[in-house]
Amino acid sequence: MIIDRYLIKEVLVTLLGVAVVLLMIAISGQLASLFAKVVEGILTVDTVLSMLWLKVIVTLVFILPLSLYLGILLAFSRLYKDSEMVVLAACGMGKFRILRAVLGLAVFVAILQGSISLVIAPWAEVRTQQIFAEVEAQSDVKGIIPGRFKELQEGVGVLYVQEANEEKTRIKNLFMQQWNNNKLTVISSESGRQHVDKETGDRFIILSNGSRYEGQAGQDNYAIIEFEEHGVRIKERDVAAIHYKQKSTPTIELYHSNKPGDQAELQSRISSAILCIVLVLLAVPLSKTSPRQGRYAKLAIALLLYITYTNLLNVARAWLTKGDISPMLGLWWVHALMIVVALVLLFKQTGFKHLFHKQPAAHSS
């Protein structure tokens, strides 16, 4: 048990380190894209933070299996390099004993992976699409950035505010230009505040100390109105109907569906959990190196095998989606093939006898 805990600890520490690095790499591009939308005034910082942790959940589906795979490869290859695995073998600890020690961790990761893939990730996808729909329906005032021009809904004009509080309920130095039926309207004011009509629920912006210019292009009969207070109704967009993607579909709906695409999505979610177990079977024999080779000697081969594995799953999913193969065969043949590869690697290194039995400990005469 002490040795089991030691091996699990080594793998777990490496797994967490790899997962953090991969997660930062994966979400950095998405984070840059989200903050670019903040600069454009499409999203607020609060919205970005809400969406960021949803993106992390979805990304974990791809990160966890690879992190477990690399965690075992890097941790065990270090033990081989430091001759610790040689000592364990001399004490009668065979490959199956080592495999059994890390399979407990693999099962835990597989259960976590399955929970994320089958339940949490689809919910996160739905919530992300809902947030985007709500953002699209926001009023023009909510999306303003002080000091920047903002295009009004449907491109009918522009809006500029020099200063605004965080909630966008109070503004200073507003300029708005709007086209409506070939009529140009220009409004400028020193300050303004938002007001909601309690009876109708309509939202207005009450402008103070400003001017309103109205007229048609090419004509000089502009109407100029000076005002102390002037109310402008803020047009709110209706939340558009959301067309949810297949990866947002609840797992229970996929289970009851006979569509090839839904079956492919369901098997893909289940496969992400199976992937964790099979990758452990592959990682244990692939991690074996000699002290002279170094801990990264077989990393390229291991990564190539991982890429082959995931690509075969993608190919099988595409075939299943098109109806070229039956759901009975589905993605399962890929896992079966990789299990055979893992067993061949294990048998090649240790043989059947040493795989399942302890090696005798050395005796001194």
Secondary structure, DSSP 4 states (H G I P E B T S, - for coil): -HHHHHHHHHHHHHHHHHHHHHHHHHHHHHHHHHHHHHHTTSS-HHHHHHHHHHHHHHHHHHHHHHHHHHHHHHHHHHHHHTTHHHHHHHTT--HHHHHHHHHHHHHHHHHHHHHIIIIIHHHHHHHHHHHHHHHHT--TTTT--TTSEEEPGGGSEEEEEEEE-TTSSEEEEEEEEEEETTEEEEEEEEEEEEEE-TTT--EEEEEEEEEEEEEETT----EEEEEEEEEEEEPPPPPPPP---GGGS-HHHHHH---HHHHHHHHHHHHHHHHHHHHHHHHHHHT---TTT-TTTTHHHHHHHHHHHHHHHHHHHHHHHHTSS-TTTTTHHHHHHHHHHHHHHHHHHHHHHHHHSPPPPP---
